[in-house]
């Protein structure tokens, strides 16, 4: 009885999943990946405050607010003065899409890796450790229906998608 129910559940779930498949070659408007060379993934450190463009996850620790900047890093703000928020620094973590905090460390994804960043000094952060090739990043544009240039992982980490005129594209997403 359990096996038929499990099979049915898997079949129903597959009906609602995003269908990514390869079709005939396509020419026309679509999306193409934006790459960061793999050797630049280790370029982690503190930088001057940056402009917020594509925010994400936030964490509040004491009087500090940590805010994700998709694919780029983490903004750090001081909330010590409730009237005047101060943009303290930017922690550069290439290809990041999510993070969490514990003690004086940030645990973040960076393309296919999990990286641990020591933030005991916010103005001189550094990579403490890295576990390589443990994640499977999305290889298609999120929340997008249509044709796109297939990801070529030899070009590096995908850090975004941009509109493009495609030639001989063979990947498509259909929801």
N, C-alpha and C positions, 0 to 999 in steps of 0.2 A: 504493500500500500504506500509506503514512504517513497519508493523509487518512482512510481507514476506521478505522485504529487510533485516531487522534485523536478522531474522532467517537464511537467506542465508549467511549474513556476519559472524555470529557465527559459522555456519557449515564450511565455508571456513577457518576461523581462527583455528578451531580445527584440520583441516587437516595438518596445519603447526606447531602445538604445539608438544612438546616433549611428546611421549606416554610412561607413566610410568604405568606399570601394573604388577600384580602378576601372575606368571605362575607356572608350575610344579617345584618341587625342582630340584636344579642344583648343581652339584659338578664340580669344575674346577677353572680356573683362573678368577679373577674379582677384585672388589674393596670392601673395608670395611671402615666404618667410624672410625675416630679417635675422641675420646671423651675427654671432660674436665668436671670433676665433677661439678655439678651446684653450689655447695657451693664455688667454686673458681672464679665464675664470678664477685664477688665483690672485688677481689684482684686488685684494680686500684691504680696506683701510678707512681712516677718518678723513673727511673732506669738509670744506666750507659748506654752510647750509645751502640747500638747493631749492628750486621752485617745485612745488607739488604739481605733477601732471596726471599720474594714474595711481591714485592711492588704493590701499587695500587694508589688510589686517592692522588693528591697533592694539597696543597694550599700555596699561597705565601701571607704573611702578613708582610708589611714593609720589614725588612731585615731577616725575619724568613721563612724558608721553612718547611712545615709539610707534611710528606709522610707516607701513610698507609703501614703497614706491615700486610698482611692478617692474620686474626685470632689472632694476638698478640698485636698490638698497633700502635703507631705513632712515627716515627723518627722526631726529630726536629734539623734543621741545621741553623746555622747563615751564612748569605750571606753578612754580613757587609763588609768584605774584598772580592772584586770580584775575586781576584786571589786565595785566600785560603778559601775554604768552611770549616766550623768547625761543626763537629757532636756534638751538645750540650748535648742532653739527649734523652731518650726513654720514652714515656708515655705508660705504660702497661694498655691495655684495653682488657681483654680476650674475644675471640670469635667475635671480630670486623671485619666487612667487608666493612664498609663505614663510613664517617664522614663529618661534616661541621663545620665551625667556625663562631662565632658571639661574638663580644666584647672579653671578657676574658673567653669564654666558648667553649668547644668542645661538639658537639652533635653527639653521635655515637650510632650505633647499637651494641648490645652485646647479641648474640643469639636471644632471643625473646623480649628483652627489649630495650628501648631507654634510654641511660644514658647521663647525663650532667656532664661534668668534668670541674672544676674550674682550669684554667691555668694562673691565675694572677701571680703566682710564678711557673715558669716552672720546678723548681727543687723540688717543694713540691706540686704537683697537688693532688687533691682529688675529690672524687665523690660528686657532689652537690645535685643531685637528680636522681631518676630512675623511669621510668614508666614501669611496669612489664606486660609481656605477651600481647604486642600490635603488634608484628611482627610475620610473618609466614616464618621462614627460610626454605631454600631448603632442602628437605630430600632425595636428590639423588645427585650423583656426577655430577658436572657441566661439560659440553662439553664431555660427555662420553656416548658411546653406548655399552651396554652389561650388564651382570649380576653383582649384588652387594648385599652385606648384608644389609637387611632392617634396618633402623634406629630404635634403641630402646631408646626412649627419657628418660627412667628411668635411663640410664647410664650417662646422662648429655648432654652438648652442643656438637654438632658436630663442630670440628675445623679443619677438613680436611679429606682427603680420601687417603688410601694407597692400593697398590697392595697386593693381598692376594690370597691364595688358599682357595676357598670357599667350604663349606660343607652344603648341604641342604639349599642353598640360594633360595629365592623365589621372589626377586625383580629384575627388568630389565628395562633399558631405551632403547628405539629405536627411532632414529630420522628419 
